[in-house]
Amino acid sequence: MNAGNSPRDPETIEEELALFAEALNAGIDPFPEPKKLIPWVKYATAWFMIIMMISFVSRILNRAL
């Protein structure tokens, strides 16, 4: 599956430190802070589920009456 153009993993600590130094020189933070969770995604999913349940129940009640 490896196409040969992807970099290989470092085998020694010196190689890994060199990669970190290259990343820092390029302006890349090798240890970024974790992203904060966005609460609106949970709320949107919850509202979607509520609407789907109400739709399902009302369809069943319409057929029963």
TAFENFEN-V698067 format. One record per pair of residues at least 12 apart in sequence whose C-alpha atoms are under 7 Angstrom apart, sorted by the first residue. I is the first residue (numbers start at 1). J is the second residue. D is the distance in whole Angstrom. If there is no record, write none. Layout:
BEGIN
I;J;D
I;J;D
END
This chain:
BEGIN
none
END
